[in-house]
Amino acid sequence: MLSIGIAILAIAVSLIGIIQLCATDPKRLRAHRKASQNRTPHDARGIGRVTGRDRSGERRRLAIFLLIGPALLQLQALQFGAFLLWLGALPVLAWLIILYWEALEPWLNRRIPAIIRREGITSS
Amino acid sequence: MIKLSRERTLRVLDVHGWSGVLLGLALYVVVFTGAIAVFADELGLWSVSGRDVQSPLTQSIDRHVRPLSGQVDERYLEDVNLFNNPAGELVVFFHTHETTPNGQIEDIGVRYRLDAKTGEVLARDEGYGKDLPDDPASALERFLVDLHVNLHAPDPWGLYLTGILGLVLLVSAISGIILHRHLIKDMFLSPRQSSRALKARDQHNLAATWSVPFSIILALTGAFFSFAISLGLPVIAMTAFGGDQEKMIETLIGVPEPGDETPHQLANLDTILAKSKSMTGTDPVFLSVIHWGRADAKALTFHWPHGGDINATQHQFDAASGEYLGSKPRIGTQPSTGNTLFNLISALHFGNFAGWFSKLIWLVLGLALCYVTLSGLQLWVIRREAEQQWQWMAKALSTVGYGLPFSLVTASIAFLFAQGLGWSSAWPAWGFLLGSAACVLVARRTSDLTSLNATFRQWLGWSLLSLPVLRTLSSGELWVFLLQAGNVWVILLDLTWIFLGLYYLRKEPRSVPSLTEAPAC
């Protein structure tokens, strides 16, 4: 049960990292959305607009740390069972989150505005 | 990012596509049944509507088993295996190892099936292990596992085939990585919505990218198990043991060398099992006694992984005195790198190291891999929609994609009928074949793919819904009785079938994506 508990905690932290990575909206994602969502020129400019100081790089580094950190900690603590659970569960959850990101993003924006609110996430 | 010239990219794309086209559907069968087989024990339990005794090996079995040792040929006391079947009956196999006329080492002996509580002998069979009749209570579980392990093809060809499929999976995963130029960035991109074809491609890429680590792990471990048994062991026997397979097996398993052959009373098996349980904190699931009735007798107990450990454990006892001799590696007699690697490969392939939690994760990972396989094949068809000769594949994709789960359900239905009416344990195979034949027939008669998919969904939905009803009718076990006996898994699986059945009946079939579709703008 201990390994399951550790794994659930690690998965939760890594998922925050994944959500943060999706939310930091790198250039390619912006271009990708611009092309895919068929926005008007006005909207398209809105996507690229950044308010305040651009701290996306810092947030991406933090996100990567949140994503990988739990795995390193589990290996360091020789919690191989928990690590394998993390390794198995994370890809599936990450896949589902990104697959349904279009639906999840507005919900997250409403619920956790402090975590993801910049870089055009709510620009449209 | 891997930069390739256009020619090389096309070549890798060909390797990726053709490996999938040639063996993708067989790979889907192996991966899907493997994903389901993660819960084989629970499915076995469900198929017999639970058991009265949850841990048969922790009951007082010594008084039931000891008298049987006097009823078998003395040479069969060389090796005795004790375990339980899904119905909670105790299986005791007194046997020795003999070389068959075709040069294979086989177990030969007497197998008893006992009521774990009363010790009543329910069945007695004698002969070579492979020739003994199938245990009817394990028939469904066995059918599913064999379909995954060797596609029910004869040995060793079935193992060769599943081993090759493992390598195909590896080739697809590696060629996919090479083809995918922006692998890391695209991992965090949601599928494009502009057209259904683009969306389908992005969905395939996204699922494939996230399942790459598991694909590689599964491919390597699966190929290892297939080829280790079919090729590796014979090669080792030839090169390191001069062709003596028995000696090789004894060395690998770590069978103790014969010592004092003086007749000696066996220690109480219940005491040995209780000691093993108290040391590990879990119930033993398997007991093996070597050299029963001799002074050099040894007993070996097997426990599933527990307490955060990913390894299953074995404990050795002096079966003459009952003294604990220490834990024993699964390979050889001393801890070794080979044993550690074997344990790791087992944990990664079977996913049972943390009970139902890890099994659930492995099930979902397996299903994700099925999605990758089918969506990849669908992309192949979409790209060739103008070529008439490829249209059969779209139909084959639907037929196998829906037909496999449907045929597994019909196999279960056949098992439940067979159980209720006392038929042969071969009925799951007949049920599977009938289900498959029905799918092929309806696919031949239906030209429109969307209506074919709708038909399959209806079939799958109704057949899934019928499972809990048929199980209850065949066994008479209602949920209230199951709860009282602690058979929660049976209820959970009943609920799962109901949920999945309703899902397939309610969900509208999607129209097949097309390259020529106009973007959804």
Chai-1 contact restraints between the chains, C-beta under 6 A:
chainA,res_idxA,chainB,res_idxB,connection_type,confidence,min_distance_angstrom,max_distance_angstrom,comment,restraint_id
A,L2,B,G308,contact,1.0,0.0,6.0,A-B,restraint_1
A,S3,B,G308,contact,1.0,0.0,6.0,A-B,restraint_2
A,S3,B,A354,contact,1.0,0.0,6.0,A-B,restraint_3
A,I4,B,A354,contact,1.0,0.0,6.0,A-B,restraint_4
A,I4,B,F357,contact,1.0,0.0,6.0,A-B,restraint_5
A,L21,B,F188,contact,1.0,0.0,6.0,A-B,restraint_6
A,C22,B,F188,contact,1.0,0.0,6.0,A-B,restraint_7
A,R28,B,K185,contact,1.0,0.0,6.0,A-B,restraint_8
A,L29,B,L189,contact,1.0,0.0,6.0,A-B,restraint_9
A,H32,B,L189,contact,1.0,0.0,6.0,A-B,restraint_10
A,S36,B,R192,contact,1.0,0.0,6.0,A-B,restraint_11
A,S36,B,Q193,contact,1.0,0.0,6.0,A-B,restraint_12
A,S36,B,S194,contact,1.0,0.0,6.0,A-B,restraint_13
A,N38,B,C521,contact,1.0,0.0,6.0,A-B,restraint_14
A,F80,B,I310,contact,1.0,0.0,6.0,A-B,restraint_15
A,G81,B,G308,contact,1.0,0.0,6.0,A-B,restraint_16
A,G81,B,I310,contact,1.0,0.0,6.0,A-B,restraint_17
A,G81,B,F353,contact,1.0,0.0,6.0,A-B,restraint_18
A,G81,B,A354,contact,1.0,0.0,6.0,A-B,restraint_19
A,L85,B,A354,contact,1.0,0.0,6.0,A-B,restraint_20
A,L85,B,S358,contact,1.0,0.0,6.0,A-B,restraint_21
A,G88,B,I361,contact,1.0,0.0,6.0,A-B,restraint_22
A,G88,B,L365,contact,1.0,0.0,6.0,A-B,restraint_23
A,A89,B,I361,contact,1.0,0.0,6.0,A-B,restraint_24
A,P91,B,W210,contact,1.0,0.0,6.0,A-B,restraint_25
A,P91,B,S211,contact,1.0,0.0,6.0,A-B,restraint_26
A,V92,B,V364,contact,1.0,0.0,6.0,A-B,restraint_27
A,V92,B,A368,contact,1.0,0.0,6.0,A-B,restraint_28
A,A94,B,W210,contact,1.0,0.0,6.0,A-B,restraint_29
A,W95,B,A207,contact,1.0,0.0,6.0,A-B,restraint_30
A,W95,B,W210,contact,1.0,0.0,6.0,A-B,restraint_31
A,I98,B,S190,contact,1.0,0.0,6.0,A-B,restraint_32
A,W101,B,S190,contact,1.0,0.0,6.0,A-B,restraint_33
A,E102,B,S190,contact,1.0,0.0,6.0,A-B,restraint_34
